Amino acid sequence: MNRFFISIFSLALLLSCNSSKDVTVATNTQTPATPQVASSSYWQQHVDYNMEIDMDVKSYQYKGKQKLVYTNNSPDVLNKVFYHLYFNAFQPGSEMDVRSRTIADPDGRVKDRISKLNPDEIGYIKVNSLKQNGIALNHETVGTVLEVELAKPIQPGESVTFDMIFDGQVPVQIRRSGRNNKEGVALSMAQWYPKLAEYDFEGWHADPYIGREFHGVWGDFDVKLTIDKNYVVGGTGYLQNPNEIGYGYETGTVNRPNSDKLTWHFKAPNVHDFTWAADPDYKHDTMQVPNGPLLHFLYKSTMLEEKLENWKNLQPKAVELMQFFSGHVGQYPYKQYSVIQGGDGGMEYGMCTLILGEGSFEGLFGVTAHEMGHSWFQFILASNEAKHSWMDEGFTEYIGTLAESHIFNRDFEALSKRVFGVYIYLAKSGKEQPQTTHSDRYNFNQAYSISAYYKGYVFLKQLAYVIGQENQEKTIKQYFKDFSFKHPRPVDFIRTAEKVSGLELDWYLMDWTQTTNTIDYAVKTVEGKSITLERVGLMPMPIDLKVTYTDDTTEDFYIPLQMMRGEKPTSATTIKDWAWAYPTYTFNVSKAVKSVELDPNDLMADIDKENNKK
């Protein structure tokens, strides 16, 4: 995909589209370490999926059997459960269809395409039967959600078994999932199975699928996929039977048995999703990350030679990306990661990504960097994307851009400055909504994209200004350590930053994410040796400033924000605190002043730079 000015996504794409995500493949099994519990009161549900799928590649229909063992680790008695049936969104008249046709700036990839699908082109998941511990259940399909009436409540600590038989049809690819996309990939299978909704301290998260992001229950997957023998499959988890299907996943060698169909058997431990893709023309390469996972690359062998060369050149850079993320966030915990040509933007899934494959090398690298970064921010740190999209998109955009600047020796501060500029555009546009807005409830796709990707990026980048660069880096690593394989919330991240820095930061989280308050500080007056500053915007911040004296010497000052109850590490001269409620702040210096400049290193998202210097 074309990129406009920063590393991962072009502004043009982000202003018109939604988001991105990931997928997997490998042969050896390893269960990641059991997560540390951040507090004794924390709990999360657990699922064990066992699925057998029979795919007809001619009709694009499939039959499924699902055995799901659900463990209720909550303190609550559950009287009902819900499943997501995401493929049902790709039907004329669905909420996704209607929303796309009524929002002011629809996703250019969707628009009115769903409304024009024929019956053999739509997507669906039809649940034919469902049992709880052998007892048939009443259930109703309501759009993309299956509402289930339990035969018996599920008690705290109890595990129950749900047995389901279902049918599905793969839609023509409109967004993320689907068949026969514009790059010719036969099957991109994301969010393709009945997926149990998450239940946590807030209750059920049975949101309809209208086009944004996902949230899932942590667990283990055992999937057997039967498909035409000519198809090469890549998916979440580890391939269990390479010899049976005659396919060497680590070498790409093929020696298939003489049968019409083959069954690919994958296991995926400790994940919250399962995705796969398949195509008869997939070329498969691998590259080992030193002291890390085996990387798989699946892409169409029928592309132009220059596009195939891009995929070859991508592979050593993907190794560098994996090493960078593991070093700067935390060690990647699985034994494999797959980069798969899926034919629609980019989207992260368990141990892999589905991405566009035919763009420039820069675009291919950029989307891979972003989607691979999601393996940390959203997959391992499984925040609720629908409610807190900035926690995965913004943090991923930040770490992906940082990785690119490192790998290609690019100016990270210059790249970040452009991101700050996009956020400031939104803040001044009159279209901004608080980041607490549900992802589906933004009035404009543009506002969602900038808020999630760019304002989320600025939150993390600007945190280094607030608490110091070293503390910011320590916070990211501690956050990963404390909340891997959990569902962290915004407060979990900011409390981590507080513990690392020793500063009070609830104001930063509240003003930045829960309001549309803006930062605007100004130099009001300079009179001899007296300097008066002014807070124009509502959002509080500590202040860095540079004073140039009439003898052309300079001095850096740091004004702590009183409500932080402390100071960041700094070599500047620290002076008295500034309490937020006071609109002005006056202090004196030792010599006559020539000029004063607020935020001289341009690290604060001040929406009016013109009043920062006098």
N, C-alpha and C positions, 0 to 999 in steps of 0.2 A: 504494500500500500504506500502511497505517496505520503511523505512527511513534510510538514510546513516549516517548523522551526525548532522543534525539540526532538529528542531522541526517539521516543516510542511511538506516539501517534501524531498524525498531522492535525493541525487545528481544524482544517476543513472536515476531516473525518469525524472528529469529536463534536463539532458543532451540528453535525447532521445525523449522527448515529448514536448507538447506545454504548455497548461495552465489549469486553473480550474475555476468553476463558481457556482450560487445558485437558490432555489425555495420556495413555501409557502402553508399555509392552516389556516383557522380560521373561527369563526362564527360572531364576532362582527365587526362593521365597525368604522373606525376612519380615518379621513383625516389628515395627518401630517400638521403641521403649514406651512402657506405660507412662502416661503423662503425670507429672506432679500436680497434686491438687493445691490450688492457690490458697484455699481456705477450707476449713472443715465443713462448711455449709454448702460448698459447691457440689453439684451433681449434674449428670447428663445421661440421657437415655442411650440405649445400645441396640443395634440391630445386627442380625446375621441373615444375610440373603443367600439363598440357594436357588439358582434359576437355570432352566433348560429352555433354549430358544431355537426354533426351527424357522429359518429365513428362506423365503421364496424370492430369488433375485429377479424373477420375471414379473411377478405381480406386485412386488414390493410390500407384500404382506407377510406377517410372521405370527407364529403361535407360541405362547409362552406358558410355562409352569413356574410358579414362584412359591417357595417355602420360606417364610419369614419368621424367625424367632425374635420376638420383641421383649426386651427387658425394661421394666418400669423402675428406674432408679430414683424416681421422684418420690416425695413424701405424700403424693396425692393419689387418690383412687380415680382411675380413668374409666369413664362410662361410655366413651366413644373414641374412635380413631378416624383419621383422615389420610387419604393418599393423594398425591399429585398425579394427574394424567396430562402431562405437558403437551403431548402431541395433539390433544383436542383443541389447542389454540389455533391450529392451522385449518380452520373451517370457516366458511362464509358466515358472518353474523356472530362470530366469537367476540369476546371482549377485546382481544388483541386486534382483531380486524376492525372493529368499530372505533377503538381508540386511535388506531393509525389513521383512520379516515376522518377523524374529527379534531385531532390535535393541530395546532396552528403550524407547526413545523415537523411533519412526519419524517420518520427514518426513511431515507431515500431508498433503502433496500426493501422496505415493506410497502409503504404507500397503500394502494388499494389492491395489491396482488392477491391477498388472501381471499378477498371477495370474489375473485374471478376463477378460483380453483374449481375444477370439475370433481365429481364424486370419486373418480379413480386417482385424483391428484391430492386430495386432502389428507391430513393426518388424523389418526384416531387411536385410542386405546379403549377397548371394550372389555370390561370385566365380566366374564361368564359365570364364575362361581367364586365364592369366598367363604372359608370356614375358619372358625376359631376353636382350636383344640378338637377338631372333628365335627363341630356343630355349625351347620349352615347359617349364614348371617344375612340380614337384610341390608341392602346398600343402595345408594342412589348416586348417579353421576350428575353433578351440577357443574357444567362447563369443564374446567380443567381440574376439578376436585371431586374425589369420591368420598361421600359421606357414609360412614359405616356405623350401624347400630350393633353394639356388642351383645353377645349372648350372656356374658357374665362380666361384671366390672373387673378391671385389672388392678390388683392390689399393689401397694408399694413393695418393691423388691421382687415382685412376681414376674416370671417369664411365661409368655404364651406363644403358641404357634399359629400363624395364619397361613393357610394353604389357598392359593389362588390359581385359577386358569383364566388366561386372557388372550385376546387377539389384538394385533396392531397393524396399522398401515403407515408406511413412511411417506410423509408429504413431499411434494416437490419442494426443494429447498428454498425457503423464503428467508429464514433467519436462523443461523447456527446449525440446527439439525436439518436433515432432509436428504433427498436423492437427486442425482443428476444435476448438480449445480453448474454454474457457468464455467467452471474449470474442468468439468467432466468427471468429478469424483462420484462414484456410484452411490456410496452410502456413508453419510456422516451421522452417526447415531449417538446423539447426546440427549439426555433427559427422555429416554425412549421407553422406560419401563414404569409400572406403577410404583411410585416412590413414597414411602411412608413420610408424612409430614413431621416436622420437629415439634416437640413439646418441651418447654423449659419453664423457668420461674415466671415467665410472662404468660404462660398458657400455650395453646396451639398456634402454630404459624401455618395455617392452611390458606395462604394467599393464592388467589387466582393468578395464572400466568398471563400477564399482559404485555410482556416484552422485556422486562429487566433481568434481574438476577435470581439467584437460587440460595437455598438454605437446606441443609440435610443433616441426618442423624449419623453420628459416628458408628462404624461397625465393620464387619468383615463380609466380603463378597466371594461367592463361588459360582462362576458362570460358565455354562457349556453352550456354545454357539455352533449350531449346525448350519452350514452354508455351502453353496456351490464350490466344488474343489478348486476352481480356477481363481478364486478370490484370495487375496492376501489381507490378513486382518491385523490391526493394531488396536490395543485397548488398554484400559486401566488394569493393572495387576501383572501377574507373572504367568507366562505360558507354562502349563503343566505337562503337555504331551507333544513336544516337538517331533518325537520319533513316530508317533501314531499318525500324524498328519503329513509326515515327510517334509517338514519345513524346519530348517536350521535358523532359529531366530537370531542367534548371535553371528551367524555367517551369511545369512540370506540365501543359502543353498536350498534347492527345491528338488525333492524326489518323492512326489506324491503317490499315494496308493491308487490303484485303479478302481475308483468308485466315483459316483456322481456328486456326492456330498461328503464333506469332512466335518468333524466336530472339534472345534478349538476350545480348549479348557483353560480358563483363567482363574486365578485366585488373587484377591486383593485384600491384604490385611490392613485394618485400621485406616479406613478411608470413609468419606461421606458421599461418595458418588461413584458411578461406574459408566464409562463411555467407551465406545469403540467406533472404528471406521474400517471400511473394506472396499477394495477395488481390484479388478483383475490386472490392472496395469501398474500397480504400486511397485516402485523400486525400493529396496530396503537396504540401508547402510547402517552401520553401527560405529561408535567411537567410545572408547573407555575414558572416563574422567579419572585421573590419578587420585587414589584414595576416595573415590566417589562412585556414582552410579554408572551403569552402561547406558549410553545415549543411543536411541533408535531414531532413524529418519526415514519416514515413508512418504514418497512423493511420486507423482505420475511420470512414468518413463517416456510418455508420449509428448512431453513438453519440448519446446524449442531448445536447441543445444545450449544457448546462452542462459536459459532458465535452469537447465540441469546443472550448469556450471555454478550458478548461484547457490544451489543446494549443496554442492561439494564444498564451496568456499565457506558456507555457513557452519559446517560441522566443527572445525577447530575453534571457531568463535563461540559456538554453543558450549564447548568445554570450558572456555574462559569465563563465560557467563555463570555456569554452574559453580565454578571455583570462587568467583567473586561473591555471589550471593551467599554461599556457605560460609565464606570468611567474614562477611559484613553483617549477616543476620544470624545465621546458625546453620549447623551441618544438615544438609539434605538427608532425610532419614530413610528413604527407600533405595532399593538397589537398581532401579531403572527409571528412565524418563524418556518419553517419546515426543518427537516433533512431527506432526502428521498433517499433510496437505488435506484440508477439509473443504476449502473452496468458498468460505464466507468469513471475511474479516479475521478475527482471532478470538478464541475463547478458551479459558483455562478449565481443566478438569483434573481428576485424580491422576497424578504421575504423567500428565501429558497435556498437549495443546492441539487444537484443530485450528489451522491458519490458512490464509490465502497463500498460494504457492507460485504465482506467475509474475509478481511484481519485480521491482529492482532489487539488487542485493541489499541496499540500504533499508528498503522497506521490509524485506524478509528478515534481516537482522533485527530491526526495530520491533516488529511484532513478536518475534521470538523472545527478545529480551523482556518485553512486557509480560507476555504470557508465562514465561518461565518464572519470572518474579512473583507471579501469582501463586506459585507453589508454596511460597512462604506466606504472603499476605492474602489469604482467603482459603487456601487449601489446608495448610498445616495450622495456621492461625485462622480458624474458621469463623470469622465474624459473620453476622447476618447481613448479607449484601443488600437485601431489600430495604432494611432500616438504616444501615450505616455504610452506604456504598463508598463513601470517602475513605473508610478504613482500609479497604482493599484496593480500590482503584487509585486513590491518591498516593498511598504508601508505595504501591507497586510502580506507579509512574515515577516517583522520586527515586526509588532504588534502581529502577531500570535506566533512568537517565544518568544516575551516578555511575552505573556500570559501563554505559556507553562512553562516558567521558574518560573513564579509566582505560578502557580497552583501545579506544581510538585517539587518546591524548587530546580530547576536546575540552574546552573551557566550561567547567560545570557551572560556575557563577554566571557566565553569560547565558547559558541555556536556562538557568533558573530565573534570571531576570526577565526573560521572555514569558515564562510561565506566570510570574507575578503580574506581568502586564495583562495577561488574559483574565486573571482573577479580577484585577482592578477594573477592566472593561465591564465585567459582569456586575460588580458592585455599583457601578455608576449607571447601569443600563435601566434600572427600575424593574428588572425581571428576576432578580435574585430572590430565592426562598431559603429559609434556614436549612442547614444540612440534616436536621432531624426530620425533614420531609421524607415520607415514604417514596422510594424510587419511582413508583408508578404515578405519584401524585404531583409531579412537577407540571406547571402550565406549559413549559416549553422544553423540548428535547435539548435545545442549546443550553438552557439554564442547568438542566440535570448534568450534562456532560462536563461543563466547566466546573460546576460545584463538586462533582465526584472526583474528577481527574485532577483538575488544576487547583481548586481551593483545598482539596485534600493534600496535594503535593505541598502547597504553601504552608499548611498546618505543620507538617513535619520539618520542612526546611526552616521555617521561622522559629520553630522550637529551639534550634541551635542558637539563634540570636538571644532567646529568652533565658536559657539555662546554661549556655556554653556548648561549643561543638563537641568536646570530649564527653560531656554528660549526655548529649543527644545520642551519640554513638553507643554509649553504654546502655542507654534506655532501650534502644532497638534490640540489642542482644539479650538484655534481661527480660524484655517482653516476650521474645521468642522462647527463652528458657522456661519462663513461668506459665505460658499459655499455649504451648504447642499441644495439638490434639484436643483442644477445647473450643469453646465458642466465646472468645473475649468480646467485651463491650468497650465503648469509648472510655468509660470510667476506669477500666482495667489498664488501659494504656497510660492514661494521665496519672493514675496512682503509681504506676511503675516509674514514670518520670519524676514524680515527687519523692519517691523513696531513693532513687539514684541521686537526685540533685539536692535533696534536703529543703526544697522550696515548695511553697504552696501554689498550686497551679489550677485549681478548680475554675478560677476566673477565665483562664485561657481557653479551657475546654468549653465553658458555657458561652462566652461571648462569640467565639469563633464558629461553633457548630450549632448552637441553639438559637442564635439571633442572626440578624443581618447587620449588626453594628459594625462600623468601619473604623479603621485606624487613621487618624489625621492629627498630627502634631505640627506646630508651627513655631518659628522664631518670631515673637511679637515685637520686642524692642531691644535695641542694644544702645546703651547710653553710658559712655565712658567705660567703667569697669563693671557695670551692672547689666545683667542679661535676664530678660523675661521671656519665658516660653509659654505656649498656650496649647491646651488640649481642645481641639475643635471637634473631633469625632467622639463617639461614645465609648469605643473600646479602649480599655487601659493597656498600657505597655510600659516597660522600663525603657529608659532612653540612653542611647549612645550619642555623644556629640563631640565635635571638634571645634576648638576655638583657635583662631589665628590672631595673634597680637599685632600691634602696629609695628613692632620690630621684626615681623615676619617669622617669629617662632610660633610653634603650635603646641597645643596641649589637648589631650583626649580626656573627656569626663564621662562618668557613668552615674546616672541617676536611678537608683533602685525604685521599683514600684512598691509602695508600702505594703500592699496586700499580699505580696510575695513572701513577706516575712524572712527576707534574706537577700543575698546577692549572688549573681553568677560569678565564676572566676574571670578576672579581667586584669589587664595591666594598666587600665585607665585609672585616673584619679576618681575615687568613689566619693560622692557628696551626699547630702541629706536625701532621705526618701521623698517621693512625691505621692501624696495621697490622692486617689482618683477623683474625689468629689471637688477638689480645688481646680478650677478651670485654668489657673495660671500658676507659674512657678518662677520665682526670682532668686538668683544667686549672684554673688560677686566674685570676681577674679582678681588676681594680684596686679595685673597690668592693663593698660588701655587696649581695647579690643578693636581689631580691624574687621573681622567677620566671624560668624557663627554658623555651623552647619550641623543639622540633625541627621542622624543615621548616615554618616559619611561613607560607609561601606555598602549602603543600599541593601540592607538585610531585612528590613521591615516593610510590610505590605502597606505602606502609607499611600492613601489614594490620591493625595495632592502633594506632589514633590515640589511644586512651585513655591510653597511657603516654608520649605525646610531650610532655607538659607537666607541670611541677611548680613 
